[in-house]
Amino acid sequence: MNKRWLGLGSILALIAIGAYFWLRQAPQQLPPPIPVVSPPAVAPPAAITPAKPAINYPVALPPGMTQVPPLEQADDFVKERIAQLLGAKAVKTQLLIENFVRRVVATVDNLPRSLAPPKMWPIRPTPGRFTIEHGSIGAKNAARYAPFVALVEAVDSARAVALYRELYPLFQRAYEELGYPGKYFNDRLVAVIDLLLATPEPSGPLQVELPEIHGPLKPTHPWLLYRFSDPALEGLSSGQKILLRVGPENEKRLKSKLAELRKLIAGEKAVR
């Protein structure tokens, strides 16, 4: 037994013994006892059933949908389905299929934050290197992203959303494993798309600068450290800054595709 409760029991025992001897030594003529009034009965509180989390944008699973494999064994299944949509060459050269579902979920969740680690991205790094011209993002920099933007534009949005619906149980499972039990991944996705669509579209060149480096060690890849000179732009989320870095024309084209996908995703009617 817990020592705390042993001590409490000893105290209660002493009080009981003291009361016993006090009553034995008390005079025979005692005042009438004070009537004990029982407190009014209080009904026990009703059991509270936790409410299910609200779903703002439910996803309707396709009728007759094929059973998806467990998340840990889904890479081959996902690769086959994406290859049917994009082609085997695009899958090989543009995407990272290993843990693809988890990569997508982690990246979507990170885009509204200040940092979206590239090691978690589901796409391969863009070849080449970030270029600067006269303190601004170089015009040639946008050309690095042209193949990826062209791939995105070429995707049939209706087919892409149909595949998303088929794979949705995997995305949902990965989202819950990421630390969001009871939350809905599609709601997060729509919110992130809305944030990206709100990215500003500056009319002129975007000024950038390197942070001041203290100490004898110099970075081996300084072009990775550039930040926007405008504090308002530098304060944007990682996803919004990515859209700014790809160049104004690429930004508009990607936002157009995002708006098209959002309409299809958010307009789904679910079978609860």
C-alpha positions in Angstrom: 0.0 0.0 0.0 1.2 3.5 -0.7 2.9 5.1 2.3 0.8 8.2 1.9 -2.3 6.2 2.4 -0.8 4.4 5.4 -0.1 7.7 7.0 -3.6 8.9 6.3 -5.1 5.7 7.7 -3.1 6.1 10.9 -4.4 9.7 11.3 -8.0 8.6 10.8 -7.5 5.7 13.3 -6.1 8.1 16.0 -9.1 10.4 15.5 -11.5 7.5 15.9 -9.8 6.3 19.1 -9.8 9.8 20.6 -13.4 10.3 19.8 -14.2 6.9 21.5 -12.5 7.8 24.7 -13.9 11.4 24.7 -17.5 10.0 24.4 -16.9 7.5 27.3 -15.7 10.3 29.7 -18.4 12.8 28.7 -21.3 13.5 31.2 -24.5 11.6 31.0 -26.7 14.6 30.3 -25.9 15.5 26.8 -27.6 18.1 24.6 -30.0 16.8 22.1 -28.2 15.8 18.9 -28.3 18.2 16.1 -30.5 16.8 13.3 -28.5 15.8 10.3 -30.0 17.2 7.1 -29.2 15.1 4.1 -28.1 17.2 1.1 -30.5 17.1 -1.9 -29.9 14.3 -4.3 -27.9 15.3 -7.3 -28.3 13.4 -10.5 -25.1 12.1 -11.8 -23.8 14.0 -14.8 -24.8 12.5 -18.1 -22.1 10.8 -20.0 -20.5 13.0 -22.6 -19.9 11.4 -26.0 -17.0 13.0 -27.7 -18.0 14.6 -30.9 -16.5 13.3 -34.1 -14.2 15.9 -35.8 -15.9 17.9 -38.4 -14.9 17.2 -42.0 -15.1 20.3 -44.2 -14.2 18.6 -47.5 -15.0 14.9 -47.5 -13.7 12.7 -50.2 -16.1 10.3 -51.9 -14.3 7.0 -52.5 -15.0 5.6 -56.0 -17.6 2.8 -56.2 -16.1 -0.6 -56.5 -12.7 0.7 -55.5 -9.8 -1.8 -55.3 -8.7 -2.6 -51.8 -5.4 -0.7 -51.2 -2.5 -2.5 -49.6 -1.1 -1.6 -46.2 0.8 1.7 -46.1 4.1 -0.1 -45.5 3.7 -2.2 -48.6 2.1 0.3 -50.9 5.0 1.6 -53.0 4.6 -0.8 -55.9 0.8 -0.3 -55.9 1.2 3.5 -56.0 4.0 3.4 -58.6 1.8 1.4 -61.0 -1.2 3.7 -60.6 0.9 6.9 -61.0 2.7 5.4 -64.1 -0.7 4.9 -65.7 -1.4 8.6 -65.2 2.0 10.2 -65.9 3.9 7.5 -67.8 6.7 5.4 -66.6 9.4 7.8 -67.8 8.0 10.7 -65.8 7.7 8.5 -62.7 11.4 7.5 -63.1 12.8 11.0 -63.8 10.6 13.3 -61.8 9.3 11.4 -58.7 10.6 9.6 -55.7 8.4 6.6 -55.3 9.8 5.1 -52.2 7.5 6.2 -49.3 5.7 8.4 -51.9 2.5 8.6 -49.9 4.3 9.6 -46.7 6.4 12.1 -48.6 3.3 13.8 -50.1 1.6 14.0 -46.8 4.7 15.4 -45.0 5.3 17.9 -47.8 1.7 19.1 -47.8 1.8 19.5 -44.1 5.1 21.5 -44.2 4.3 23.9 -47.0 2.4 26.3 -44.7 5.3 26.3 -42.3 8.6 28.3 -42.4 10.5 25.2 -43.6 9.7 22.3 -45.9 12.7 20.0 -45.9 13.5 18.9 -49.5 14.5 15.5 -48.3 10.8 14.8 -47.7 9.6 16.0 -51.1 8.0 13.4 -53.4 9.8 15.0 -56.5 13.4 14.9 -57.5 15.4 18.1 -57.0 15.4 20.5 -59.9 18.7 20.2 -61.8 21.0 23.2 -61.9 21.5 25.9 -59.3 19.7 29.0 -58.1 21.0 32.0 -60.1 21.2 35.7 -59.1 21.5 38.7 -61.4 22.2 42.1 -59.9 20.8 41.2 -56.5 17.6 39.7 -57.9 16.4 36.2 -58.8 17.8 35.6 -62.3 15.4 35.4 -65.2 17.1 32.2 -66.4 16.3 30.6 -63.0 12.7 30.1 -64.2 13.9 27.9 -67.0 15.1 25.3 -64.5 11.5 24.7 -63.4 10.0 24.6 -66.9 10.0 20.8 -67.3 8.2 20.3 -64.0 5.6 23.0 -64.7 5.0 21.4 -68.1 4.5 18.0 -66.5 2.0 19.5 -64.0 0.0 21.2 -66.8 -0.1 18.1 -68.9 -1.7 16.1 -66.2 -5.4 15.4 -66.7 -6.9 17.0 -63.6 -10.0 14.7 -63.6 -7.9 11.6 -63.8 -5.5 12.9 -61.2 -8.3 13.5 -58.7 -9.8 10.1 -59.5 -6.4 8.6 -58.6 -6.2 10.7 -55.5 -9.6 9.4 -54.4 -8.5 5.8 -55.0 -5.3 6.3 -52.9 -7.0 8.4 -50.3 -7.1 5.7 -47.6 -3.3 5.6 -47.8 -3.0 9.4 -47.5 -5.4 9.5 -44.6 -3.5 6.8 -42.8 -0.2 8.5 -43.3 -1.6 11.8 -42.1 -2.8 10.2 -38.9 0.5 8.5 -38.4 2.2 11.9 -38.8 0.6 13.0 -35.6 -3.0 14.0 -36.5 -5.3 11.2 -35.2 -8.9 12.2 -35.9 -7.9 14.9 -38.4 -8.8 14.8 -42.1 -6.0 15.1 -44.7 -8.2 16.4 -47.5 -9.1 19.4 -45.2 -5.4 20.1 -44.7 -4.8 19.8 -48.5 -7.5 22.3 -49.4 -6.3 24.7 -46.8 -2.7 24.5 -48.1 -3.9 25.0 -51.7 -5.8 28.1 -50.6 -2.6 29.4 -48.9 -0.6 28.9 -52.1 -3.3 30.6 -54.2 -2.9 33.6 -51.9 0.8 33.9 -52.8 1.5 37.5 -53.9 2.5 38.2 -57.5 5.2 40.9 -57.5 5.3 43.0 -60.6 9.1 43.5 -60.6 12.3 41.6 -60.0 12.6 40.0 -56.5 15.5 41.2 -54.5 17.4 38.6 -52.5 20.4 38.7 -50.2 22.7 36.4 -48.3 22.6 36.5 -44.5 25.7 37.7 -42.7 27.9 34.7 -42.0 29.8 34.9 -38.7 32.8 32.7 -37.9 35.7 31.2 -40.0 33.6 28.5 -41.6 32.0 29.5 -44.9 29.1 27.7 -46.5 29.9 25.4 -49.4 26.6 26.1 -51.1 25.9 29.7 -50.4 23.2 29.9 -53.1 21.0 27.8 -50.8 21.0 30.5 -48.1 19.6 33.4 -50.2 16.6 35.1 -48.6 14.2 37.8 -49.8 15.2 41.3 -49.0 11.6 42.3 -48.5 10.7 41.2 -44.9 7.1 40.7 -45.9 8.1 38.2 -48.6 10.6 36.5 -46.4 7.9 36.1 -43.8 5.7 34.0 -46.1 5.4 30.2 -45.7 7.9 27.9 -47.4 5.3 26.9 -50.0 4.6 30.5 -51.0 8.3 31.3 -51.2 8.8 28.3 -53.5 6.1 29.7 -55.8 7.9 33.1 -55.9 11.3 31.5 -56.6 10.0 29.6 -59.7 9.4 32.9 -61.5 6.2 35.0 -62.1 5.1 33.1 -65.2 5.6 29.7 -63.7 3.8 30.8 -60.5 0.7 31.9 -62.5 0.7 28.6 -64.4 1.0 26.5 -61.2 -1.6 28.5 -59.4 -4.0 28.0 -62.3 -3.6 24.2 -62.1 -4.0 24.4 -58.3 -7.2 26.3 -58.6 -8.5 23.7 -61.1 -7.6 20.8 -58.7 -9.0 22.6 -55.7 -12.4 22.9 -57.4 -12.5 19.2 -58.1 -11.2 18.1 -54.6 -13.3 20.5 -52.5 -16.4 19.8 -54.6 -16.5 16.1 -53.8 -19.6 14.8 -52.3 -18.9 12.1 -49.8 -20.8 8.9 -48.9 -20.6 9.1 -45.1 
